[in-house]
Amino acid sequence: MSGDTPGPISESMQMYLVTIERLRADAEPVPLSKLAQALSVSPVSVNEMCRKLQDQGMVLYQPYKGVSLTPEGEQRACYILRRHRLWEVFLVQKLGMSYANAHEAACGLEHSTPDPVSDRLDAFLEHPTVNPEGQIIPRCAGPISSQVLVPLADLAVGESGHLVRRDVGDVALAFLDDTGLRAGVDVTVMAATQESVLLCVGESSVSLGRTLARELWVEAELEGRGSTTD
């Protein structure tokens, strides 16, 4: 991972930073009440911790508005999220755990994994770009960029993309898992009709109906594509 690794801070502080990162939207401050609810702590505790984090230059606290991350706070949250989501990929793909159980286990592992270990884990997993839920795995220190996504059904023959999100039910999800269409894989459209698309997924070919293909979202490799952000 590029950039200098930030110095150690307490696990409690890490939890606050990564939770603020997850809750923030459109660069707006996160209300302290929302942060307290997410962490299952009292508003008084949240207020005290946010003031401590502000004293260390990691957050900016605005009374009656909420709290936002400083560049240093974003960098630290980036490192934590990277470790968390790499472990989610490992636990789901390599150990066959459900995402819910993998997420719970990763919440502990994210704090105890040294960066050299997370670098080796990243390489072992062949540098995944998203976790099993299609959330971005940060590649470097700093703010986490948003994705521009298009429906898989919108790709033309010969176009490729990274599968990021699957807005489908449990039955379709099980089918997609069996065919290898998991979040993070590369797909290429080999042929298409009005009713279906033929995909190259690794060394396999997979045929999908267009209705299902419209529920799968990819980050297209061609510039200028995109209809929504995540």
VENJO-V887375 format. One record per pair of residues at least 6 apart in sequence whose C-alpha atoms are under 8 Angstrom apart, sorted by sequence separation. I is the first residue (numbers start at 0). J is the second residue. If there is no record, write none. Layout:
# VENJO-V887375
[[I	J] [I	J]]
This chain:
# VENJO-V887375
[[23	29] [35	41] [52	58] [53	59] [60	66] [90	96] [91	97] [121	127] [129	135] [130	136] [137	143] [175	181] [190	196] [191	197] [198	204] [199	205] [219	225] [22	29] [35	42] [53	60] [59	66] [60	67] [91	98] [128	135] [129	136] [165	172] [189	196] [190	197] [197	204] [198	205] [218	225] [58	66] [59	67] [128	136] [135	143] [188	196] [189	197] [190	198] [197	205] [198	206] [49	58] [58	67] [59	68] [127	136] [128	137] [188	197] [189	198] [197	206] [198	207] [19	29] [32	42] [35	45] [50	60] [58	68] [59	69] [91	101] [128	138] [188	198] [189	199] [196	206] [197	207] [31	42] [34	45] [49	60] [57	68] [58	69] [87	98] [90	101] [187	198] [188	199] [195	206] [196	207] [22	34] [57	69] [186	198] [187	199] [195	207] [196	208] [56	69] [57	70] [186	199] [187	200] [195	208] [196	209] [31	45] [57	71] [58	72] [87	101] [186	200] [194	208] [195	209] [19	34] [31	46] [56	71] [57	72] [86	101] [87	102] [185	200] [186	201] [194	209] [18	34] [56	72] [57	73] [184	200] [185	201] [193	209] [196	212] [49	66] [165	182] [87	105] [162	180] [164	182] [18	37] [83	102] [86	105] [162	181] [163	182] [18	38] [162	182] [163	183] [180	200] [84	105] [161	182] [162	183] [179	200] [83	105] [86	108] [161	183] [162	184] [15	38] [83	106] [86	109] [161	184] [162	185] [161	185] [162	186] [83	108] [160	185] [161	186] [82	108] [83	109] [159	185] [160	186] [82	109] [159	186] [160	187] [178	205] [159	187] [80	109] [133	162] [134	163] [158	187] [159	188] [79	109] [82	112] [133	163] [157	187] [158	188] [79	110] [132	163] [133	164] [156	187] [157	188] [85	117] [132	164] [133	165] [156	188] [157	189] [28	61] [30	63] [98	131] [155	188] [156	189] [157	190] [30	64] [31	65] [98	132] [129	163] [154	188] [156	190] [29	64] [30	65] [31	66] [82	117] [85	120] [89	124] [156	191] [12	48] [28	64] [29	65] [30	66] [85	121] [88	124] [155	191] [28	65] [29	66] [28	66] [29	67] [28	67] [88	127] [12	52] [27	67] [91	131] [26	67] [85	127] [88	130] [87	130] [88	131] [23	67] [87	131] [152	196] [167	211] [84	129] [85	130] [84	130] [19	66] [167	214] [19	67] [20	68] [166	214] [167	215] [19	68] [133	182] [165	214] [166	215] [131	181] [132	182] [133	183] [165	215] [85	136] [131	182] [164	215] [165	216] [16	68] [84	136] [130	182] [131	183] [163	215] [164	216] [20	73] [129	182] [130	183] [162	215] [163	216] [164	217] [129	183] [162	216] [163	217] [81	136] [128	183] [162	217] [163	218] [16	72] [20	76] [80	136] [81	137] [127	183] [161	217] [162	218] [16	73] [80	137] [81	138] [152	209] [160	217] [161	218] [160	218] [161	219] [16	75] [17	76] [78	137] [160	219] [161	220] [16	76] [17	77] [77	137] [152	212] [153	213] [159	219] [160	220] [78	139] [151	212] [152	213] [158	219] [159	220] [13	75] [17	79] [77	139] [78	140] [150	212] [151	213] [158	220] [159	221] [13	76] [17	80] [77	140] [150	213] [151	214] [152	215] [158	221] [77	141] [150	214] [151	215] [75	140] [77	142] [150	215] [151	216] [154	219] [13	79] [74	140] [77	143] [150	216] [151	217] [73	140] [74	141] [149	216] [150	217] [73	141] [74	142] [148	216] [149	217] [5	74] [73	142] [148	217] [149	218] [5	75] [71	141] [148	218] [149	219] [70	141] [147	218] [148	219] [70	142] [146	218] [149	224] [149	225] [147	224] [148	225] [149	226] [147	225] [148	226] [149	227] [147	226] [148	227] [147	227] [148	228] [147	228] [148	229] [146	228] [147	229] [145	228] [146	229] [145	229] [13	110] [10	110] [4	114] [0	118] [1	138] [2	139] [0	138] [1	139] [2	140] [0	139] [1	140] [0	140]]
